[in-house]
């Protein structure tokens, strides 16, 4: 999470000042991009009934988004 925050801060340093809401949206967007492969891996594992692999992906997703509703 710290790495994603650093990227967001660096991007914000180059852009004009943003409101706190816009900064949170930027960080959330970066987190979503980071988690997309894990969500896809979770879906693929569930399709194959590979529950061990699904749990690994799910744990990673929930680590970064504890309140994730897994859209």
PDB file of N, CA, C, O and CB in Angstrom:
ATOM      1  N   UNK A   1       0.828  -1.184   0.000  1.00  0.00           N
ATOM      2  CA  UNK A   1       0.000   0.000   0.000  1.00  0.00           C
ATOM      3  C   UNK A   1       0.872   1.247   0.000  1.00  0.00           C
ATOM      4  O   UNK A   1       0.522   2.251  -0.620  1.00  0.00           O
ATOM      5  CB  UNK A   1      -0.941  -0.002   1.203  1.00  0.00           C
ATOM      6  N   UNK A   2       1.990   1.189   0.684  1.00  0.00           N
ATOM      7  CA  UNK A   2       2.875   2.346   0.728  1.00  0.00           C
ATOM      8  C   UNK A   2       3.379   2.681  -0.663  1.00  0.00           C
ATOM      9  O   UNK A   2       3.470   3.855  -1.021  1.00  0.00           O
ATOM     10  CB  UNK A   2       4.054   2.092   1.673  1.00  0.00           C
ATOM     11  N   UNK A   3       3.705   1.673  -1.450  1.00  0.00           N
ATOM     12  CA  UNK A   3       4.197   1.926  -2.805  1.00  0.00           C
ATOM     13  C   UNK A   3       3.142   2.627  -3.646  1.00  0.00           C
ATOM     14  O   UNK A   3       3.451   3.564  -4.383  1.00  0.00           O
ATOM     15  CB  UNK A   3       4.619   0.616  -3.476  1.00  0.00           C
ATOM     16  N   UNK A   4       1.894   2.173  -3.537  1.00  0.00           N
ATOM     17  CA  UNK A   4       0.829   2.809  -4.294  1.00  0.00           C
ATOM     18  C   UNK A   4       0.635   4.245  -3.849  1.00  0.00           C
ATOM     19  O   UNK A   4       0.366   5.120  -4.672  1.00  0.00           O
ATOM     20  CB  UNK A   4      -0.470   2.032  -4.145  1.00  0.00           C
ATOM     21  N   UNK A   5       0.771   4.497  -2.551  1.00  0.00           N
ATOM     22  CA  UNK A   5       0.632   5.854  -2.039  1.00  0.00           C
ATOM     23  C   UNK A   5       1.749   6.733  -2.591  1.00  0.00           C
ATOM     24  O   UNK A   5       1.505   7.886  -2.948  1.00  0.00           O
ATOM     25  CB  UNK A   5       0.650   5.861  -0.495  1.00  0.00           C
ATOM     26  N   UNK A   6       2.969   6.206  -2.666  1.00  0.00           N
ATOM     27  CA  UNK A   6       4.097   6.976  -3.204  1.00  0.00           C
ATOM     28  C   UNK A   6       3.852   7.345  -4.668  1.00  0.00           C
ATOM     29  O   UNK A   6       4.152   8.463  -5.089  1.00  0.00           O
ATOM     30  CB  UNK A   6       5.412   6.175  -3.071  1.00  0.00           C
ATOM     31  N   UNK A   7       3.313   6.416  -5.432  1.00  0.00           N
ATOM     32  CA  UNK A   7       3.024   6.692  -6.836  1.00  0.00           C
ATOM     33  C   UNK A   7       1.968   7.785  -6.939  1.00  0.00           C
ATOM     34  O   UNK A   7       2.091   8.697  -7.757  1.00  0.00           O
ATOM     35  CB  UNK A   7       2.552   5.412  -7.563  1.00  0.00           C
ATOM     36  N   UNK A   8       0.942   7.694  -6.119  1.00  0.00           N
ATOM     37  CA  UNK A   8      -0.120   8.701  -6.153  1.00  0.00           C
ATOM     38  C   UNK A   8       0.417  10.068  -5.763  1.00  0.00           C
ATOM     39  O   UNK A   8       0.059  11.075  -6.375  1.00  0.00           O
ATOM     40  CB  UNK A   8      -1.269   8.303  -5.221  1.00  0.00           C
ATOM     41  N   UNK A   9       1.270  10.111  -4.754  1.00  0.00           N
ATOM     42  CA  UNK A   9       1.843  11.378  -4.311  1.00  0.00           C
ATOM     43  C   UNK A   9       2.717  11.960  -5.411  1.00  0.00           C
ATOM     44  O   UNK A   9       2.686  13.165  -5.660  1.00  0.00           O
ATOM     45  CB  UNK A   9       2.658  11.191  -3.015  1.00  0.00           C
ATOM     46  N   UNK A  10       3.496  11.113  -6.068  1.00  0.00           N
ATOM     47  CA  UNK A  10       4.356  11.581  -7.149  1.00  0.00           C
ATOM     48  C   UNK A  10       3.510  12.133  -8.303  1.00  0.00           C
ATOM     49  O   UNK A  10       3.831  13.182  -8.860  1.00  0.00           O
ATOM     50  CB  UNK A  10       5.269  10.439  -7.647  1.00  0.00           C
ATOM     51  N   UNK A  11       2.443  11.434  -8.655  1.00  0.00           N
ATOM     52  CA  UNK A  11       1.561  11.920  -9.719  1.00  0.00           C
ATOM     53  C   UNK A  11       0.907  13.235  -9.325  1.00  0.00           C
ATOM     54  O   UNK A  11       0.752  14.123 -10.163  1.00  0.00           O
ATOM     55  CB  UNK A  11       0.488  10.877 -10.046  1.00  0.00           C
ATOM     56  N   UNK A  12       0.526  13.369  -8.074  1.00  0.00           N
ATOM     57  CA  UNK A  12      -0.109  14.595  -7.613  1.00  0.00           C
ATOM     58  C   UNK A  12       0.874  15.757  -7.582  1.00  0.00           C
ATOM     59  O   UNK A  12       0.476  16.910  -7.747  1.00  0.00           O
ATOM     60  CB  UNK A  12      -0.712  14.388  -6.235  1.00  0.00           C
ATOM     61  N   UNK A  13       2.150  15.466  -7.371  1.00  0.00           N
ATOM     62  CA  UNK A  13       3.147  16.527  -7.322  1.00  0.00           C
ATOM     63  C   UNK A  13       3.313  17.183  -8.694  1.00  0.00           C
ATOM     64  O   UNK A  13       3.679  18.355  -8.789  1.00  0.00           O
ATOM     65  CB  UNK A  13       4.491  15.974  -6.830  1.00  0.00           C
ATOM     66  N   UNK A  14       3.046  16.428  -9.741  1.00  0.00           N
ATOM     67  CA  UNK A  14       3.194  16.956 -11.082  1.00  0.00           C
ATOM     68  C   UNK A  14       1.932  17.667 -11.569  1.00  0.00           C
ATOM     69  O   UNK A  14       1.988  18.466 -12.504  1.00  0.00           O
ATOM     70  CB  UNK A  14       3.555  15.843 -12.031  1.00  0.00           C
ATOM     71  N   UNK A  15       0.828  17.386 -10.954  1.00  0.00           N
ATOM     72  CA  UNK A  15      -0.451  17.961 -11.371  1.00  0.00           C
ATOM     73  C   UNK A  15      -0.804  19.131 -10.458  1.00  0.00           C
ATOM     74  O   UNK A  15      -0.207  19.301  -9.395  1.00  0.00           O
ATOM     75  CB  UNK A  15      -1.577  16.889 -11.349  1.00  0.00           C
ATOM     76  N   UNK A  16      -1.777  19.930 -10.878  1.00  0.00           N
ATOM     77  CA  UNK A  16      -2.216  21.013  -9.996  1.00  0.00           C
ATOM     78  C   UNK A  16      -2.804  20.443  -8.702  1.00  0.00           C
ATOM     79  O   UNK A  16      -3.215  19.283  -8.673  1.00  0.00           O
ATOM     80  CB  UNK A  16      -3.257  21.908 -10.712  1.00  0.00           C
ATOM     81  N   UNK A  17      -2.850  21.237  -7.642  1.00  0.00           N
ATOM     82  CA  UNK A  17      -3.363  20.746  -6.367  1.00  0.00           C
ATOM     83  C   UNK A  17      -4.773  20.173  -6.515  1.00  0.00           C
ATOM     84  O   UNK A  17      -5.608  20.702  -7.248  1.00  0.00           O
ATOM     85  CB  UNK A  17      -3.362  21.870  -5.330  1.00  0.00           C
ATOM     86  N   UNK A  18      -5.008  19.069  -5.792  1.00  0.00           N
ATOM     87  CA  UNK A  18      -6.298  18.401  -5.839  1.00  0.00           C
ATOM     88  C   UNK A  18      -6.941  18.426  -4.461  1.00  0.00           C
ATOM     89  O   UNK A  18      -6.273  18.606  -3.443  1.00  0.00           O
ATOM     90  CB  UNK A  18      -6.148  16.956  -6.341  1.00  0.00           C
ATOM     91  N   UNK A  19      -8.229  18.243  -4.458  1.00  0.00           N
ATOM     92  CA  UNK A  19      -8.917  18.136  -3.178  1.00  0.00           C
ATOM     93  C   UNK A  19      -8.621  16.764  -2.571  1.00  0.00           C
ATOM     94  O   UNK A  19      -8.134  15.866  -3.258  1.00  0.00           O
ATOM     95  CB  UNK A  19     -10.453  18.352  -3.347  1.00  0.00           C
ATOM     96  N   UNK A  20      -8.913  16.611  -1.303  1.00  0.00           N
ATOM     97  CA  UNK A  20      -8.694  15.330  -0.633  1.00  0.00           C
ATOM     98  C   UNK A  20      -9.530  14.224  -1.255  1.00  0.00           C
ATOM     99  O   UNK A  20      -9.088  13.077  -1.328  1.00  0.00           O
ATOM    100  CB  UNK A  20      -9.013  15.447   0.849  1.00  0.00           C
ATOM    101  N   UNK A  21     -10.720  14.554  -1.697  1.00  0.00           N
ATOM    102  CA  UNK A  21     -11.583  13.558  -2.336  1.00  0.00           C
ATOM    103  C   UNK A  21     -10.937  13.047  -3.621  1.00  0.00           C
ATOM    104  O   UNK A  21     -10.952  11.846  -3.890  1.00  0.00           O
ATOM    105  CB  UNK A  21     -12.979  14.157  -2.636  1.00  0.00           C
ATOM    106  N   UNK A  22     -10.374  13.948  -4.406  1.00  0.00           N
ATOM    107  CA  UNK A  22      -9.714  13.541  -5.648  1.00  0.00           C
ATOM    108  C   UNK A  22      -8.480  12.689  -5.356  1.00  0.00           C
ATOM    109  O   UNK A  22      -8.191  11.746  -6.093  1.00  0.00           O
ATOM    110  CB  UNK A  22      -9.321  14.774  -6.475  1.00  0.00           C
ATOM    111  N   UNK A  23      -7.759  13.011  -4.297  1.00  0.00           N
ATOM    112  CA  UNK A  23      -6.581  12.219  -3.927  1.00  0.00           C
ATOM    113  C   UNK A  23      -6.991  10.809  -3.522  1.00  0.00           C
ATOM    114  O   UNK A  23      -6.335   9.840  -3.901  1.00  0.00           O
ATOM    115  CB  UNK A  23      -5.807  12.898  -2.780  1.00  0.00           C
ATOM    116  N   UNK A  24      -8.064  10.689  -2.761  1.00  0.00           N
ATOM    117  CA  UNK A  24      -8.543   9.376  -2.346  1.00  0.00           C
ATOM    118  C   UNK A  24      -8.987   8.577  -3.567  1.00  0.00           C
ATOM    119  O   UNK A  24      -8.715   7.380  -3.657  1.00  0.00           O
ATOM    120  CB  UNK A  24      -9.702   9.510  -1.332  1.00  0.00           C
ATOM    121  N   UNK A  25      -9.662   9.225  -4.497  1.00  0.00           N
ATOM    122  CA  UNK A  25     -10.081   8.538  -5.726  1.00  0.00           C
ATOM    123  C   UNK A  25      -8.873   8.049  -6.509  1.00  0.00           C
ATOM    124  O   UNK A  25      -8.900   6.947  -7.056  1.00  0.00           O
ATOM    125  CB  UNK A  25     -10.937   9.467  -6.603  1.00  0.00           C
ATOM    126  N   UNK A  26      -7.821   8.844  -6.571  1.00  0.00           N
ATOM    127  CA  UNK A  26      -6.609   8.450  -7.282  1.00  0.00           C
ATOM    128  C   UNK A  26      -5.991   7.215  -6.642  1.00  0.00           C
ATOM    129  O   UNK A  26      -5.615   6.274  -7.341  1.00  0.00           O
ATOM    130  CB  UNK A  26      -5.596   9.603  -7.301  1.00  0.00           C
ATOM    131  N   UNK A  27      -5.887   7.213  -5.335  1.00  0.00           N
ATOM    132  CA  UNK A  27      -5.317   6.063  -4.631  1.00  0.00           C
ATOM    133  C   UNK A  27      -6.210   4.841  -4.829  1.00  0.00           C
ATOM    134  O   UNK A  27      -5.705   3.743  -5.062  1.00  0.00           O
ATOM    135  CB  UNK A  27      -5.145   6.371  -3.120  1.00  0.00           C
ATOM    136  N   UNK A  28      -7.525   5.013  -4.742  1.00  0.00           N
ATOM    137  CA  UNK A  28      -8.442   3.893  -4.945  1.00  0.00           C
ATOM    138  C   UNK A  28      -8.319   3.323  -6.357  1.00  0.00           C
ATOM    139  O   UNK A  28      -8.390   2.109  -6.546  1.00  0.00           O
ATOM    140  CB  UNK A  28      -9.883   4.335  -4.683  1.00  0.00           C
ATOM    141  N   UNK A  29      -8.137   4.187  -7.334  1.00  0.00           N
ATOM    142  CA  UNK A  29      -7.965   3.735  -8.708  1.00  0.00           C
ATOM    143  C   UNK A  29      -6.686   2.912  -8.842  1.00  0.00           C
ATOM    144  O   UNK A  29      -6.682   1.875  -9.505  1.00  0.00           O
ATOM    145  CB  UNK A  29      -7.935   4.932  -9.670  1.00  0.00           C
ATOM    146  N   UNK A  30      -5.610   3.368  -8.219  1.00  0.00           N
ATOM    147  CA  UNK A  30      -4.352   2.628  -8.265  1.00  0.00           C
ATOM    148  C   UNK A  30      -4.496   1.272  -7.587  1.00  0.00           C
ATOM    149  O   UNK A  30      -3.968   0.277  -8.084  1.00  0.00           O
ATOM    150  CB  UNK A  30      -3.231   3.434  -7.601  1.00  0.00           C
ATOM    151  N   UNK A  31      -5.195   1.215  -6.470  1.00  0.00           N
ATOM    152  CA  UNK A  31      -5.407  -0.048  -5.769  1.00  0.00           C
ATOM    153  C   UNK A  31      -6.213  -1.000  -6.647  1.00  0.00           C
ATOM    154  O   UNK A  31      -5.890  -2.185  -6.736  1.00  0.00           O
ATOM    155  CB  UNK A  31      -6.126   0.188  -4.419  1.00  0.00           C
ATOM    156  N   UNK A  32      -7.256  -0.493  -7.294  1.00  0.00           N
ATOM    157  CA  UNK A  32      -8.073  -1.328  -8.168  1.00  0.00           C
ATOM    158  C   UNK A  32      -7.248  -1.898  -9.323  1.00  0.00           C
ATOM    159  O   UNK A  32      -7.394  -3.069  -9.674  1.00  0.00           O
ATOM    160  CB  UNK A  32      -9.255  -0.524  -8.714  1.00  0.00           C
ATOM    161  N   UNK A  33      -6.393  -1.080  -9.905  1.00  0.00           N
ATOM    162  CA  UNK A  33      -5.530  -1.560 -10.997  1.00  0.00           C
ATOM    163  C   UNK A  33      -4.576  -2.635 -10.499  1.00  0.00           C
ATOM    164  O   UNK A  33      -4.322  -3.620 -11.193  1.00  0.00           O
ATOM    165  CB  UNK A  33      -4.733  -0.395 -11.612  1.00  0.00           C
ATOM    166  N   UNK A  34      -4.050  -2.441  -9.295  1.00  0.00           N
ATOM    167  CA  UNK A  34      -3.126  -3.412  -8.716  1.00  0.00           C
ATOM    168  C   UNK A  34      -3.829  -4.737  -8.431  1.00  0.00           C
ATOM    169  O   UNK A  34      -3.242  -5.801  -8.626  1.00  0.00           O
ATOM    170  CB  UNK A  34      -2.507  -2.857  -7.429  1.00  0.00           C
ATOM    171  N   UNK A  35      -5.070  -4.684  -7.976  1.00  0.00           N
ATOM    172  CA  UNK A  35      -5.789  -5.890  -7.572  1.00  0.00           C
ATOM    173  C   UNK A  35      -6.471  -6.612  -8.735  1.00  0.00           C
ATOM    174  O   UNK A  35      -6.895  -7.755  -8.565  1.00  0.00           O
ATOM    175  CB  UNK A  35      -6.815  -5.537  -6.536  1.00  0.00           C
ATOM    176  N   UNK A  36      -6.590  -6.001  -9.881  1.00  0.00           N
ATOM    177  CA  UNK A  36      -7.295  -6.614 -11.000  1.00  0.00           C
ATOM    178  C   UNK A  36      -6.761  -8.008 -11.355  1.00  0.00           C
ATOM    179  O   UNK A  36      -7.566  -8.923 -11.528  1.00  0.00           O
ATOM    180  CB  UNK A  36      -7.203  -5.714 -12.207  1.00  0.00           C
ATOM    181  N   UNK A  37      -5.452  -8.212 -11.471  1.00  0.00           N
ATOM    182  CA  UNK A  37      -4.974  -9.572 -11.787  1.00  0.00           C
ATOM    183  C   UNK A  37      -5.343 -10.590 -10.699  1.00  0.00           C
ATOM    184  O   UNK A  37      -5.603 -11.753 -11.008  1.00  0.00           O
ATOM    185  CB  UNK A  37      -3.453  -9.559 -11.978  1.00  0.00           C
ATOM    186  N   UNK A  38      -5.368 -10.167  -9.445  1.00  0.00           N
ATOM    187  CA  UNK A  38      -5.734 -11.085  -8.369  1.00  0.00           C
ATOM    188  C   UNK A  38      -7.217 -11.432  -8.432  1.00  0.00           C
ATOM    189  O   UNK A  38      -7.602 -12.563  -8.136  1.00  0.00           O
ATOM    190  CB  UNK A  38      -5.391 -10.476  -7.003  1.00  0.00           C
ATOM    191  N   UNK A  39      -8.046 -10.474  -8.813  1.00  0.00           N
ATOM    192  CA  UNK A  39      -9.476 -10.752  -8.966  1.00  0.00           C
ATOM    193  C   UNK A  39      -9.715 -11.704 -10.134  1.00  0.00           C
ATOM    194  O   UNK A  39     -10.560 -12.595 -10.053  1.00  0.00           O
ATOM    195  CB  UNK A  39     -10.263  -9.444  -9.177  1.00  0.00           C
ATOM    196  N   UNK A  40      -8.969 -11.514 -11.216  1.00  0.00           N
ATOM    197  CA  UNK A  40      -9.099 -12.414 -12.357  1.00  0.00           C
ATOM    198  C   UNK A  40      -8.611 -13.816 -12.000  1.00  0.00           C
ATOM    199  O   UNK A  40      -9.221 -14.811 -12.389  1.00  0.00           O
ATOM    200  CB  UNK A  40      -8.316 -11.871 -13.561  1.00  0.00           C
ATOM    201  N   UNK A  41      -7.508 -13.884 -11.255  1.00  0.00           N
ATOM    202  CA  UNK A  41      -6.991 -15.188 -10.822  1.00  0.00           C
ATOM    203  C   UNK A  41      -7.986 -15.883  -9.891  1.00  0.00           C
ATOM    204  O   UNK A  41      -8.157 -17.101  -9.958  1.00  0.00           O
ATOM    205  CB  UNK A  41      -5.629 -15.022 -10.114  1.00  0.00           C
ATOM    206  N   UNK A  42      -8.635 -15.114  -9.029  1.00  0.00           N
ATOM    207  CA  UNK A  42      -9.654 -15.677  -8.140  1.00  0.00           C
ATOM    208  C   UNK A  42     -10.797 -16.269  -8.954  1.00  0.00           C
ATOM    209  O   UNK A  42     -11.224 -17.393  -8.690  1.00  0.00           O
ATOM    210  CB  UNK A  42     -10.189 -14.601  -7.172  1.00  0.00           C
ATOM    211  N   UNK A  43     -11.292 -15.535  -9.932  1.00  0.00           N
ATOM    212  CA  UNK A  43     -12.377 -16.042 -10.775  1.00  0.00           C
ATOM    213  C   UNK A  43     -11.960 -17.290 -11.543  1.00  0.00           C
ATOM    214  O   UNK A  43     -12.732 -18.245 -11.635  1.00  0.00           O
ATOM    215  CB  UNK A  43     -12.833 -14.965 -11.752  1.00  0.00           C
ATOM    216  N   UNK A  44     -10.753 -17.294 -12.092  1.00  0.00           N
ATOM    217  CA  UNK A  44     -10.268 -18.452 -12.835  1.00  0.00           C
ATOM    218  C   UNK A  44     -10.130 -19.669 -11.928  1.00  0.00           C
ATOM    219  O   UNK A  44     -10.488 -20.781 -12.316  1.00  0.00           O
ATOM    220  CB  UNK A  44      -8.930 -18.136 -13.497  1.00  0.00           C
ATOM    221  N   UNK A  45      -9.615 -19.459 -10.732  1.00  0.00           N
ATOM    222  CA  UNK A  45      -9.450 -20.568  -9.791  1.00  0.00           C
ATOM    223  C   UNK A  45     -10.804 -21.138  -9.370  1.00  0.00           C
ATOM    224  O   UNK A  45     -10.962 -22.353  -9.251  1.00  0.00           O
ATOM    225  CB  UNK A  45      -8.665 -20.106  -8.556  1.00  0.00           C
ATOM    226  N   UNK A  46     -11.772 -20.260  -9.147  1.00  0.00           N
ATOM    227  CA  UNK A  46     -13.106 -20.738  -8.765  1.00  0.00           C
ATOM    228  C   UNK A  46     -13.757 -21.506  -9.915  1.00  0.00           C
ATOM    229  O   UNK A  46     -14.449 -22.497  -9.681  1.00  0.00           O
ATOM    230  CB  UNK A  46     -14.002 -19.555  -8.341  1.00  0.00           C
ATOM    231  N   UNK A  47     -13.542 -21.058 -11.152  1.00  0.00           N
ATOM    232  CA  UNK A  47     -14.086 -21.780 -12.306  1.00  0.00           C
ATOM    233  C   UNK A  47     -13.513 -23.188 -12.412  1.00  0.00           C
ATOM    234  O   UNK A  47     -14.191 -24.105 -12.877  1.00  0.00           O
ATOM    235  CB  UNK A  47     -13.803 -21.010 -13.592  1.00  0.00           C
ATOM    236  N   UNK A  48     -12.255 -23.360 -11.978  1.00  0.00           N
ATOM    237  CA  UNK A  48     -11.575 -24.652 -12.043  1.00  0.00           C
ATOM    238  C   UNK A  48     -11.714 -25.452 -10.748  1.00  0.00           C
ATOM    239  O   UNK A  48     -11.144 -26.535 -10.621  1.00  0.00           O
ATOM    240  CB  UNK A  48     -10.106 -24.445 -12.359  1.00  0.00           C
ATOM    241  N   UNK A  49     -12.465 -24.923  -9.795  1.00  0.00           N
ATOM    242  CA  UNK A  49     -12.613 -25.550  -8.472  1.00  0.00           C
ATOM    243  C   UNK A  49     -11.272 -25.727  -7.763  1.00  0.00           C
ATOM    244  O   UNK A  49     -11.091 -26.668  -6.990  1.00  0.00           O
ATOM    245  CB  UNK A  49     -13.300 -26.907  -8.609  1.00  0.00           C
ATOM    246  N   UNK A  50     -10.337 -24.822  -8.028  1.00  0.00           N
ATOM    247  CA  UNK A  50      -9.028 -24.825  -7.374  1.00  0.00           C
ATOM    248  C   UNK A  50      -9.112 -23.888  -6.168  1.00  0.00           C
ATOM    249  O   UNK A  50      -8.715 -22.725  -6.236  1.00  0.00           O
ATOM    250  CB  UNK A  50      -7.879 -24.381  -8.369  1.00  0.00           C
ATOM    251  N   UNK A  51      -9.633 -24.416  -5.077  1.00  0.00           N
ATOM    252  CA  UNK A  51      -9.942 -23.584  -3.922  1.00  0.00           C
ATOM    253  C   UNK A  51      -8.685 -23.082  -3.195  1.00  0.00           C
ATOM    254  O   UNK A  51      -8.716 -22.017  -2.578  1.00  0.00           O
ATOM    255  CB  UNK A  51     -10.811 -24.360  -2.960  1.00  0.00           C
ATOM    256  N   UNK A  52      -7.600 -23.828  -3.263  1.00  0.00           N
ATOM    257  CA  UNK A  52      -6.356 -23.376  -2.625  1.00  0.00           C
ATOM    258  C   UNK A  52      -5.846 -22.106  -3.318  1.00  0.00           C
ATOM    259  O   UNK A  52      -5.467 -21.143  -2.650  1.00  0.00           O
ATOM    260  CB  UNK A  52      -5.270 -24.499  -2.674  1.00  0.00           C
ATOM    261  N   UNK A  53      -5.837 -22.105  -4.639  1.00  0.00           N
ATOM    262  CA  UNK A  53      -5.394 -20.931  -5.391  1.00  0.00           C
ATOM    263  C   UNK A  53      -6.375 -19.776  -5.195  1.00  0.00           C
ATOM    264  O   UNK A  53      -5.976 -18.614  -5.121  1.00  0.00           O
ATOM    265  CB  UNK A  53      -5.253 -21.268  -6.893  1.00  0.00           C
ATOM    266  N   UNK A  54      -7.658 -20.111  -5.112  1.00  0.00           N
ATOM    267  CA  UNK A  54      -8.669 -19.069  -4.896  1.00  0.00           C
ATOM    268  C   UNK A  54      -8.461 -18.386  -3.551  1.00  0.00           C
ATOM    269  O   UNK A  54      -8.581 -17.165  -3.451  1.00  0.00           O
ATOM    270  CB  UNK A  54     -10.088 -19.664  -4.973  1.00  0.00           C
ATOM    271  N   UNK A  55      -8.154 -19.154  -2.527  1.00  0.00           N
ATOM    272  CA  UNK A  55      -7.918 -18.571  -1.202  1.00  0.00           C
ATOM    273  C   UNK A  55      -6.698 -17.660  -1.181  1.00  0.00           C
ATOM    274  O   UNK A  55      -6.698 -16.630  -0.505  1.00  0.00           O
ATOM    275  CB  UNK A  55      -7.746 -19.673  -0.171  1.00  0.00           C
ATOM    276  N   UNK A  56      -5.671 -18.032  -1.911  1.00  0.00           N
ATOM    277  CA  UNK A  56      -4.471 -17.191  -1.970  1.00  0.00           C
ATOM    278  C   UNK A  56      -4.817 -15.839  -2.591  1.00  0.00           C
ATOM    279  O   UNK A  56      -4.434 -14.795  -2.062  1.00  0.00           O
ATOM    280  CB  UNK A  56      -3.343 -17.891  -2.783  1.00  0.00           C
ATOM    281  N   UNK A  57      -5.538 -15.856  -3.706  1.00  0.00           N
ATOM    282  CA  UNK A  57      -5.936 -14.608  -4.362  1.00  0.00           C
ATOM    283  C   UNK A  57      -6.883 -13.808  -3.478  1.00  0.00           C
ATOM    284  O   UNK A  57      -6.748 -12.590  -3.362  1.00  0.00           O
ATOM    285  CB  UNK A  57      -6.599 -14.899  -5.715  1.00  0.00           C
ATOM    286  N   UNK A  58      -7.832 -14.485  -2.861  1.00  0.00           N
ATOM    287  CA  UNK A  58      -8.791 -13.807  -2.000  1.00  0.00           C
ATOM    288  C   UNK A  58      -8.095 -13.150  -0.810  1.00  0.00           C
ATOM    289  O   UNK A  58      -8.421 -12.018  -0.453  1.00  0.00           O
ATOM    290  CB  UNK A  58      -9.852 -14.792  -1.512  1.00  0.00           C
ATOM    291  N   UNK A  59      -7.154 -13.838  -0.202  1.00  0.00           N
ATOM    292  CA  UNK A  59      -6.412 -13.248   0.921  1.00  0.00           C
ATOM    293  C   UNK A  59      -5.660 -12.001   0.493  1.00  0.00           C
ATOM    294  O   UNK A  59      -5.605 -11.020   1.236  1.00  0.00           O
ATOM    295  CB  UNK A  59      -5.433 -14.264   1.511  1.00  0.00           C
ATOM    296  N   UNK A  60      -5.084 -12.030  -0.690  1.00  0.00           N
ATOM    297  CA  UNK A  60      -4.355 -10.861  -1.180  1.00  0.00           C
ATOM    298  C   UNK A  60      -5.303  -9.686  -1.420  1.00  0.00           C
ATOM    299  O   UNK A  60      -4.987  -8.544  -1.084  1.00  0.00           O
ATOM    300  CB  UNK A  60      -3.600 -11.206  -2.476  1.00  0.00           C
ATOM    301  N   UNK A  61      -6.453  -9.973  -1.996  1.00  0.00           N
ATOM    302  CA  UNK A  61      -7.444  -8.918  -2.252  1.00  0.00           C
ATOM    303  C   UNK A  61      -7.910  -8.307  -0.937  1.00  0.00           C
ATOM    304  O   UNK A  61      -7.964  -7.085  -0.802  1.00  0.00           O
ATOM    305  CB  UNK A  61      -8.654  -9.478  -3.042  1.00  0.00           C
ATOM    306  N   UNK A  62      -8.244  -9.144   0.020  1.00  0.00           N
ATOM    307  CA  UNK A  62      -8.770  -8.651   1.289  1.00  0.00           C
ATOM    308  C   UNK A  62      -7.709  -7.929   2.116  1.00  0.00           C
ATOM    309  O   UNK A  62      -8.044  -7.104   2.966  1.00  0.00           O
ATOM    310  CB  UNK A  62      -9.346  -9.800   2.089  1.00  0.00           C
ATOM    311  N   UNK A  63      -6.452  -8.227   1.877  1.00  0.00           N
ATOM    312  CA  UNK A  63      -5.372  -7.513   2.559  1.00  0.00           C
ATOM    313  C   UNK A  63      -5.409  -6.031   2.196  1.00  0.00           C
ATOM    314  O   UNK A  63      -5.219  -5.173   3.058  1.00  0.00           O
ATOM    315  CB  UNK A  63      -4.000  -8.122   2.195  1.00  0.00           C
ATOM    316  N   UNK A  64      -5.651  -5.733   0.929  1.00  0.00           N
ATOM    317  CA  UNK A  64      -5.653  -4.346   0.467  1.00  0.00           C
ATOM    318  C   UNK A  64      -7.031  -3.701   0.503  1.00  0.00           C
ATOM    319  O   UNK A  64      -7.143  -2.477   0.562  1.00  0.00           O
ATOM    320  CB  UNK A  64      -5.112  -4.277  -0.928  1.00  0.00           C
ATOM    321  N   UNK A  65      -8.078  -4.516   0.469  1.00  0.00           N
ATOM    322  CA  UNK A  65      -9.445  -4.000   0.522  1.00  0.00           C
ATOM    323  C   UNK A  65     -10.271  -4.851   1.483  1.00  0.00           C
ATOM    324  O   UNK A  65     -11.020  -5.721   1.038  1.00  0.00           O
ATOM    325  CB  UNK A  65     -10.089  -3.987  -0.893  1.00  0.00           C
ATOM    326  N   UNK A  66     -10.153  -4.622   2.772  1.00  0.00           N
ATOM    327  CA  UNK A  66     -10.858  -5.473   3.735  1.00  0.00           C
ATOM    328  C   UNK A  66     -12.377  -5.440   3.579  1.00  0.00           C
ATOM    329  O   UNK A  66     -13.049  -6.404   3.946  1.00  0.00           O
ATOM    330  CB  UNK A  66     -10.497  -5.058   5.133  1.00  0.00           C
ATOM    331  N   UNK A  67     -12.920  -4.374   3.053  1.00  0.00           N
ATOM    332  CA  UNK A  67     -14.374  -4.273   2.890  1.00  0.00           C
ATOM    333  C   UNK A  67     -14.814  -4.571   1.453  1.00  0.00           C
ATOM    334  O   UNK A  67     -15.910  -4.182   1.048  1.00  0.00           O
ATOM    335  CB  UNK A  67     -14.848  -2.878   3.295  1.00  0.00           C
ATOM    336  N   UNK A  68     -13.978  -5.249   0.697  1.00  0.00           N
ATOM    337  CA  UNK A  68     -14.275  -5.515  -0.703  1.00  0.00           C
ATOM    338  C   UNK A  68     -15.501  -6.406  -0.817  1.00  0.00           C
ATOM    339  O   UNK A  68     -15.629  -7.410  -0.115  1.00  0.00           O
ATOM    340  CB  UNK A  68     -13.070  -6.165  -1.400  1.00  0.00           C
ATOM    341  N   UNK A  69     -16.406  -6.017  -1.719  1.00  0.00           N
ATOM    342  CA  UNK A  69     -17.588  -6.847  -1.952  1.00  0.00           C
ATOM    343  C   UNK A  69     -17.398  -7.757  -3.156  1.00  0.00           C
ATOM    344  O   UNK A  69     -18.341  -8.430  -3.573  1.00  0.00           O
ATOM    345  CB  UNK A  69     -18.821  -5.972  -2.151  1.00  0.00           C
ATOM    346  N   UNK A  70     -16.181  -7.791  -3.729  1.00  0.00           N
ATOM    347  CA  UNK A  70     -15.820  -8.656  -4.836  1.00  0.00           C
ATOM    348  C   UNK A  70     -16.825  -8.565  -5.977  1.00  0.00           C
ATOM    349  O   UNK A  70     -17.518  -9.527  -6.308  1.00  0.00           O
ATOM    350  CB  UNK A  70     -15.707 -10.086  -4.361  1.00  0.00           C
ATOM    351  N   UNK A  71     -16.879  -7.385  -6.559  1.00  0.00           N
ATOM    352  CA  UNK A  71     -17.808  -7.108  -7.673  1.00  0.00           C
ATOM    353  C   UNK A  71     -17.732  -8.200  -8.711  1.00  0.00           C
ATOM    354  O   UNK A  71     -18.437  -8.144  -9.718  1.00  0.00           O
ATOM    355  CB  UNK A  71     -17.501  -5.750  -8.323  1.00  0.00           C
TER     356      UNK A  71
END
